[in-house]
Amino acid sequence: MTVTPLAQCAFRLAFAYILANQALSTLVVPSLAAEASTGVSAFRAPVETFQFIAVNALLIVIAIWVAFGIRTRLVTAIGLVIYAGYTISSGGLEADNLGIGIFVAFGLALPLLAAGGGAFALYRKGWSGLTDL
């Protein structure tokens, strides 16, 4: 066994972690925060609440698919574009962490786009392997 399948699996899991972390930190964590004086949730959703929830749910689904290695190249490309667009539109590149996060996500996605998910992917040929079950 070579190091390449392990590295591909590590890149896949790290990229999935970045996507899930972004989605959960912007959707779930603000809704759990409560003000100490009132006990009421301090969640202030944007005006486009439906789109906000839909993009975060899509990022979570993409993170799950990347983690399991389902259609890794295609899903990684879609996830990278959605993550970068969502990050830029929500906070811009003024904050230091947002710009760094996009570059880290791109760095983790580049090997996945080039080589795929590796030997430890759940379904290496996408959904075509499910017809034989």
Contacts in CASP RR format, 6 or more apart in sequence:
PFRMAT RR
TARGET T0000
AUTHOR 0000-0000-0000
METHOD contacts of the structure
MODEL  1
MTVTPLAQCAFRLAFAYILANQALSTLVVPSLAAEASTGVSAFRAPVETF
QFIAVNALLIVIAIWVAFGIRTRLVTAIGLVIYAGYTISSGGLEADNLGI
GIFVAFGLALPLLAAGGGAFALYRKGWSGLTDL
4 115 0 8 1.000
4 118 0 8 1.000
5 118 0 8 1.000
5 119 0 8 1.000
5 120 0 8 1.000
6 120 0 8 1.000
7 111 0 8 1.000
8 111 0 8 1.000
8 112 0 8 1.000
8 115 0 8 1.000
8 116 0 8 1.000
8 117 0 8 1.000
8 118 0 8 1.000
8 119 0 8 1.000
8 120 0 8 1.000
9 117 0 8 1.000
9 118 0 8 1.000
9 120 0 8 1.000
11 108 0 8 1.000
11 111 0 8 1.000
11 112 0 8 1.000
12 66 0 8 1.000
12 67 0 8 1.000
12 69 0 8 1.000
12 72 0 8 1.000
12 112 0 8 1.000
12 117 0 8 1.000
12 118 0 8 1.000
12 121 0 8 1.000
13 67 0 8 1.000
14 108 0 8 1.000
15 66 0 8 1.000
15 76 0 8 1.000
15 105 0 8 1.000
15 108 0 8 1.000
15 109 0 8 1.000
15 112 0 8 1.000
16 63 0 8 1.000
16 64 0 8 1.000
16 66 0 8 1.000
16 67 0 8 1.000
17 63 0 8 1.000
18 83 0 8 1.000
18 101 0 8 1.000
18 104 0 8 1.000
18 105 0 8 1.000
18 108 0 8 1.000
19 59 0 8 1.000
19 60 0 8 1.000
19 62 0 8 1.000
19 63 0 8 1.000
19 66 0 8 1.000
19 79 0 8 1.000
19 83 0 8 1.000
19 105 0 8 1.000
20 59 0 8 1.000
20 60 0 8 1.000
20 63 0 8 1.000
20 64 0 8 1.000
22 59 0 8 1.000
22 83 0 8 1.000
22 86 0 8 1.000
22 87 0 8 1.000
23 56 0 8 1.000
23 57 0 8 1.000
23 59 0 8 1.000
23 60 0 8 1.000
23 63 0 8 1.000
24 56 0 8 1.000
24 60 0 8 1.000
26 56 0 8 1.000
26 90 0 8 1.000
27 52 0 8 1.000
27 53 0 8 1.000
27 56 0 8 1.000
27 57 0 8 1.000
30 42 0 8 1.000
30 43 0 8 1.000
30 44 0 8 1.000
31 41 0 8 1.000
31 43 0 8 1.000
32 41 0 8 1.000
33 41 0 8 1.000
33 42 0 8 1.000
33 43 0 8 1.000
34 40 0 8 1.000
34 41 0 8 1.000
34 42 0 8 1.000
35 42 0 8 1.000
45 52 0 8 1.000
46 52 0 8 1.000
55 82 0 8 1.000
55 86 0 8 1.000
58 82 0 8 1.000
59 79 0 8 1.000
59 82 0 8 1.000
59 83 0 8 1.000
59 86 0 8 1.000
62 75 0 8 1.000
62 78 0 8 1.000
62 79 0 8 1.000
62 82 0 8 1.000
65 71 0 8 1.000
65 75 0 8 1.000
66 72 0 8 1.000
66 75 0 8 1.000
66 76 0 8 1.000
66 79 0 8 1.000
66 112 0 8 1.000
68 121 0 8 1.000
68 122 0 8 1.000
68 123 0 8 1.000
69 75 0 8 1.000
69 117 0 8 1.000
69 118 0 8 1.000
69 121 0 8 1.000
69 122 0 8 1.000
69 123 0 8 1.000
70 121 0 8 1.000
70 122 0 8 1.000
70 123 0 8 1.000
70 126 0 8 1.000
70 127 0 8 1.000
71 126 0 8 1.000
71 127 0 8 1.000
72 112 0 8 1.000
72 116 0 8 1.000
72 117 0 8 1.000
72 118 0 8 1.000
72 121 0 8 1.000
73 112 0 8 1.000
73 113 0 8 1.000
73 116 0 8 1.000
73 117 0 8 1.000
76 109 0 8 1.000
76 112 0 8 1.000
76 113 0 8 1.000
76 116 0 8 1.000
77 109 0 8 1.000
77 113 0 8 1.000
79 109 0 8 1.000
80 105 0 8 1.000
80 106 0 8 1.000
80 109 0 8 1.000
80 113 0 8 1.000
83 102 0 8 1.000
83 105 0 8 1.000
84 102 0 8 1.000
84 105 0 8 1.000
84 106 0 8 1.000
87 98 0 8 1.000
87 99 0 8 1.000
87 101 0 8 1.000
87 102 0 8 1.000
88 98 0 8 1.000
88 102 0 8 1.000
91 98 0 8 1.000
92 98 0 8 1.000
93 99 0 8 1.000
93 102 0 8 1.000
117 124 0 8 1.000
118 124 0 8 1.000
123 129 0 8 1.000
123 130 0 8 1.000
END
